[in-house]
Amino acid sequence: MNIVVNEELKAYIEPLTPDEHDALERSILAEGCRDALVLWGDVLVDGHNRYGICQKHGLPFQTVQNPRFQSLEDVHLWMIDQHLGRRSVSDFQRGVLALRKREIIAERKARAALAHGESAEAQATAPGAETAAAPEALATLPAPEPLNSREAIAKAARLSSSQVVMIEKIQKQAAPELVAAVKSGTISINAAAAVATLPAEEQVAAVAAGKDELKQAAKRVRELNKRKPREETPGDEKASEDTATAGGSESADELHRLRARVAELTAENSELRKQVAQLQAALPGDSAPF
């Protein structure tokens, strides 16, 4: 059997961690490959890890075709739905998948509306358009449920609406290093959303400083946000004038302290790297690196 591994499909869903892959390999070696691999023609859609393990150890496996796929978009939506239902997928990844599903559905809807408009215009100008019968629609997969609200996205991902908002913020504002920290579980979604509001270089420095510094950075951002003055209303103008100087100065001082701490940690990290490099250079040529 000729099975084609599409690298784009293989990378579409977050890969297993090394520990998860090792656990799956032990399970297959002990019990065999119990679940069939899903194919679209010759293309492998679901079961990339199982296929790789079976190939490595020469183990048999079963395959099943899904003839309802009409396009790569259908494949993507099916893959997303499969992983949204799996317990092993993290909250963050479920949120990312649900947001990705919303984008696919929105793009498909926009294309369908454009195609319908063009088709209607062509029919109106064609000879005999008044009596022409519309061709029967081709059979396709059932239309996926629209995710046109945060509540719908949250329901699909089994999250709260506030978690969806935080994941959107992380996707838009977080540095790649911070995103990686969320995926690995080093920092929570809530804390990462707070740290993501910092400049990119400060996010990177906090990640490099470790888990405890990430927590402290998130705490400082939250405290700073609590001290921000409320949105003014006409009745608040007098009170705002009395407190603007003190409140603004306090917030500015806190922000300055936060940035100074990040700069200090970055400098310490750089100095440690230099010391390690010097120690490695001083080792004898036949000594093993540490």
N, C-alpha and C positions, 0 to 999 in steps of 0.2 A: 504494500500500500504506500502510495506517495503522499506524504503529509507535508504541506508547506507551512513554515513558521513565518508569519508576517511580523517583522520586528516592531512595526508601529502598533499592532494589536497587542503584542507581548508586553510592550511598555505602557499601554493605555491605563492599566490598573496598577496601583502601587505594588511593587514586588514584595515578596515575603522577606522577613528579616532572616539572617542566617540561622537563628534558633528555630524559627518557624519552619524553614526549609529542612533542617535536620530532623525535626519532629515528623514532618510529612514523609521523609525518606525512611525513617525507622518504621513508620506505620505501613508503608507500601512493602517494605522488605518482609515484615511480619505477616501481613494479611493480604498482600497483592493489591493491584489497582482496582478497587471496587467500583469507582464511578467512571462511566464512559466519557471519553473525550468528545467534545462537540465540534463538528466540522461544518464549514460552509463550502461545499464542493471539496476541494483539496486543502483549503485553508483552515488551520487550527484556530478555533475561536475561544474555547475554554479548556483548560487543562495543561497549560504550558509547563508548569512545574512537574506534574505527574508524567507528562510525556518525556521530559528530560531525564527524570529518575528512571523510568522504564527503559529508555534507550541506554542509559549508563550501565544498568545491571542486566540487560537482555531479558526483561520481564514482559509477559504478554499484557495486552490491554484491549479494551473494547472501544468502538467509536460509534457515534450516532450523528446523522445528518439533521440539520434544521433547514428545511426547504422553504421556510417562510421569509427568510431574509431577502430583501429586494435591493439593498444597498449597504455600503459600509456604515452609514448612519444607523440603519436597523441593527447592525451588529453591535455598534457602540451602545445604543440604548438597552439592548438585551444584556450586554456585559455589565452595565451600570446597575440594572435591576437585580441581576444575580448577586452582585457584591453588596448592594444595599440590604439584602436579606441575610447576609452572613454575620454571625456573631463575632467572628475574629477581626472584622474591620473596625478600626478605631472611630470614635465620634468625629474627629477632625476629618478623616478620610471620607466618612459617610456624608458629611456636610459638603465637602468638595465635589463628590460624585453627584449629589442632588443638584448643586448649582450648575454643574456641567450638563446635567440632563435638561435643566431649564433652558440653557443656552441653545442646545440642539433643537428642542421643541420650538423655541421662539424663531430660530433661523428657518426651520422647516415651514412654519406657519407663514412667515414673511414671503418665502419663495412660492408657496402655494397661492397666496393672495395675488402676487405679481403675475404668476402664470394664468390665474383665473381671469385677471383683468385683460391680459393680452389675448386670451382665447375669446373672451366676450367681444372684444373690439374686432377681432378677425371675423367672427361669425356675423357681426352686424353689417360688415362691409362686403361679405361674400355673396355672390349671386345665389338666389333661392334660399337665403338665410331664414326667411319667414317660415318655410316648411321643412327645413333640414332637421333631422332627428339627431340628438346628441348621442355619441357613441357610448357604449357601456363602459363603466370605469373598470380598470384592471383590479383584480383582487390583490389586496395588500395586507400587511399586518394591521391589527386594530390600532386606532390612533391612541397614543399614550395620553395619560391624564395630564392636562395642562398644569404647570407649576407657576401660576401667575401671581402668587402671593408668598410672603415669607412663611405664613402659616402652612401653606401647602408644601413648601420645601421642607419645613421642619417636620411635618408629618411623614413625608417620604423618607427622611433621614433618621427618624426617631430621635429628634432633638427638640429643644425649645426654640422659640423664635429668637430669643436673645442670643442663643448660641450661633444661630445662622448669621445674625448681624455681626458677631465677633469674627466668625470664619470669613465672611466677606471682607471685613476690615483687614484681616491678616493677609488674604490673597492680594489685596490692593496695595498695602503699605509695608508689609514685612520684608526685610532683607532675606535672601535665600538661606542664609545661615540660621535665621530665626525660624523660618518655615521648617527647616530640617530638625531643629530642636523640638518643635511641636510634634512632628511626625514620630520622632524617637521617644517621645514621652518625657523629655527633659524638663519641659515647661507645659503648663496647662493652657487650654484654649483661652481662658479668661485672662491669665497673666500675659500670654503672648499678644493678645489684642491691645493690652495696655502698653507693652514695650514697643509695639509696632508704631505707636504715635511718635516715638523718638526719631531723630535723624538716623539715616542708614548706618553711618559710621559708629554711632553710639549703640545701636542694636548689635552690630558685629562685635564691638568691644565687650558688651555685656555677655554675649554668648561665649566668647573666648574666655571670659573670666570664670565661667562655670555656673552650675545650677543655682547656688546660693545667691550669687550676684544678680542673676536673672530675676529671682524672686524679689530681691531688694529693689531692683530697678522698677519692677512692676508696682511695688508698694509705694515707691516715691512718686511715680506718675499718678497713681490713684489719689494720693494725699494732695498732690498739687492740683488735680482736677477738682477736688472737693473745696479747695480754697478759692477757686475762680468765682468772681462775683456773678450773681444771678442776672439773667437778662432783664434789663431795666424796663419798668413801666412808668407812666407819668407820675404816679404817687411815690416812686422810689428815687426820683431825681435828687432830692435834698439829701437823703441818706447816702446815696452814691457819692455825692460831692464830699461828704464828711469822711468817708472811708476809702475813697479811691487811692489817696496817697499811701496810706498804711498798707492796705490790701495789695496794691500793685507792687509796692516795694518788697513785701514779704514773698509774693509769688516769684518775683524776679530773683530774689536772693536764693530761694529754693532751687529754681532752675539752674542758677549759676553753680550752686553746690553740687547738683546732680551731674552737670557737665564736667565740673572739675574732678569729681570722683572717677568718672569714666576715663578721662584723660590720664589720671594717675594710674589706674589699673592697666591702661594700654601701655604706658611707659614701663611699668613693672614687668608686664608680659614680654615686652621687647628686650628688656635687660636680661631677663631669665634666658631667653632664646640665645642671646649673645654669649652668656656664660656657658650654656650647654655646648654651643659651637666651639668655644675655646677649649673646653674639656675634651671634646672629641678629637680636636686637632692635636692635642698633647698626648693622646694615647699612642703606644707603640704600634707599628704597622701590622703586627700579627695579633693584636688584641681584638676581641669581638666587640662591636659597637653595642651600646646599651640603649 
